[in-house]
Amino acid sequence: AKTLSGKSDLEVVVIDKTCEIAGDGFEPHSCIGSARWMPVGNAGKQHEIMLEAVENQSPDVVIVDEISTPQEAAAARSIAQRGVMLIATVHGTTLPELILCKERGILAGGVASVTLSGKEAERRFDRRKQVQKRAHQPVFSAALEIHSRSKWVYHPSIKEAADAYFEGEPQDAEEFRPGTSVAIAAIPGEGLFDYCYECGLGSTCTEHCDGHGSSNVQNFQQKGNGGRQRRRQRKAPRGSGSCRHCGQKGHYSRDCYYK
């Protein structure tokens, strides 16, 4: 707030639900600089204050303490659609937890059940026709996960991270520590991201590219049963199994030459 409000061409408003940003005194703490301070008072009315700030204060930037209810999420979406920059905190562990949340999922694009055509379903490892996809444009463009006081994970594009999660593909991210920035990969799991240092930036390590593509199905000879050929299906990772850019199997979009 202090940094942004120090720029003469930006009007910044801080919406303080529990007075954790600028204190609970009559005057706001100097940490917010010259930004306008709007304490909420009644936490249940924060969504109303958010919309009031946009309608009456004409801000360029709105900073919100915490978004935790469907009403506040809807207000945040309305603010973003009006062209106002929005900065807010949301409780969670990793980005997919927010994407899959029924109450706050619209902040990161939400979830929609989609029925694929037979051709599209054939491209998937599991051959499923009913799959999950991102429902709409995320409210926020980027996300910063705070894992501890000295460790943060930055997702430069929530849209791309959400799409990669539903496709089961690794996505580039950055881990910030005091004085350092490390390229990592966000590996989709069940309702979360695992982070791999070996994948680096733009390439996938052997562990996480293993089994990607049509090689997941193997034939083997079963002895003692007339030599009958059987097909054994290895447990496949979640996702389509095809590059999102060129549509070919055998590699991820982050490794695609046609990207």
Secondary structure as the mmCIF struct_conf table of DSSP 4:
data_model
#
loop_
_struct_conf.conf_type_id
_struct_conf.id
_struct_conf.beg_label_comp_id
_struct_conf.beg_label_asym_id
_struct_conf.beg_label_seq_id
_struct_conf.end_label_comp_id
_struct_conf.end_label_asym_id
_struct_conf.end_label_seq_id
HELX_RH_AL_P HELX_RH_AL_P1 LYS A 2 SER A 5
TURN_TY1_P TURN_TY1_P1 GLY A 6 GLY A 6
BEND BEND1 LYS A 7 LYS A 7
TURN_TY1_P TURN_TY1_P2 SER A 8 ASP A 9
STRN STRN1 VAL A 12 ASP A 16
BEND BEND2 LYS A 17 CYS A 19
BEND BEND3 ILE A 21 ALA A 22
BEND BEND4 ASP A 24 GLU A 27
HELX_RH_3T_P HELX_RH_3T_P1 SER A 30 ILE A 32
TURN_TY1_P TURN_TY1_P3 GLY A 33 SER A 34
STRN STRN2 ARG A 36 PRO A 39
BEND BEND5 GLY A 41 ASN A 42
HELX_RH_3T_P HELX_RH_3T_P2 ALA A 43 LYS A 45
HELX_RH_AL_P HELX_RH_AL_P2 GLN A 46 GLN A 57
BEND BEND6 ASP A 60 ASP A 60
STRN STRN3 VAL A 61 VAL A 64
BEND BEND7 ASP A 65 ASP A 65
BEND BEND8 THR A 69 THR A 69
HELX_RH_AL_P HELX_RH_AL_P3 PRO A 70 GLN A 81
TURN_TY1_P TURN_TY1_P4 ARG A 82 GLY A 83
STRN STRN4 MET A 85 ALA A 88
BEND BEND9 THR A 93 THR A 94
HELX_RH_AL_P HELX_RH_AL_P4 LEU A 95 ILE A 99
TURN_TY1_P TURN_TY1_P5 LEU A 100 LEU A 100
TURN_TY1_P TURN_TY1_P6 LYS A 102 ARG A 104
HELX_RH_3T_P HELX_RH_3T_P3 GLY A 105 ALA A 108
TURN_TY1_P TURN_TY1_P7 GLY A 109 GLY A 109
STRN STRN5 VAL A 111 THR A 115
HELX_LH_PP_P HELX_LH_PP_P1 LEU A 116 SER A 117
HELX_RH_AL_P HELX_RH_AL_P5 GLY A 118 GLU A 122
TURN_TY1_P TURN_TY1_P8 ARG A 123 ARG A 123
BEND BEND10 ARG A 124 ASP A 126
BEND BEND11 LYS A 129 LYS A 129
STRN STRN6 GLN A 130 ARG A 134
BEND BEND12 HIS A 136 HIS A 136
BEND BEND13 VAL A 139 VAL A 139
BEND BEND14 SER A 141 SER A 141
STRN STRN7 ALA A 143 SER A 148
TURN_TY1_P TURN_TY1_P9 ARG A 149 SER A 150
STRN STRN8 LYS A 151 HIS A 155
BEND BEND15 PRO A 156 PRO A 156
HELX_RH_AL_P HELX_RH_AL_P6 ILE A 158 GLU A 167
TURN_TY1_P TURN_TY1_P10 GLY A 168 GLY A 168
STRN STRN9 GLN A 171 ARG A 177
TURN_TY1_P TURN_TY1_P11 PRO A 178 GLY A 179
STRN STRN10 THR A 180 PRO A 188
BEND BEND16 GLU A 190 LEU A 192
STRN STRN11 PHE A 193 CYS A 196
BEND BEND17 TYR A 197 CYS A 199
TURN_TY1_P TURN_TY1_P12 GLY A 200 GLY A 202
HELX_RH_AL_P HELX_RH_AL_P7 THR A 206 CYS A 209
TURN_TY1_P TURN_TY1_P13 ASP A 210 GLY A 211
BEND BEND18 GLY A 213 GLY A 213
HELX_RH_3T_P HELX_RH_3T_P4 SER A 214 ASN A 216
STRN STRN12 VAL A 217 GLN A 221
HELX_LH_PP_P HELX_LH_PP_P2 GLN A 222 GLN A 222
TURN_TY1_P TURN_TY1_P14 LYS A 223 GLY A 224
BEND BEND19 ASN A 225 ASN A 225
TURN_TY1_P TURN_TY1_P15 GLY A 226 GLY A 227
STRN STRN13 GLN A 229 GLN A 233
HELX_LH_PP_P HELX_LH_PP_P3 ARG A 234 PRO A 237
BEND BEND20 ARG A 238 GLY A 239
BEND BEND21 GLY A 241 GLY A 241
STRN STRN14 SER A 242 SER A 242
TURN_TY1_P TURN_TY1_P16 ARG A 244 CYS A 246
STRN STRN15 LYS A 249 LYS A 249
BEND BEND22 GLY A 250 HIS A 251
HELX_RH_3T_P HELX_RH_3T_P5 SER A 253 ASP A 255
TURN_TY1_P TURN_TY1_P17 TYR A 257 TYR A 258
#
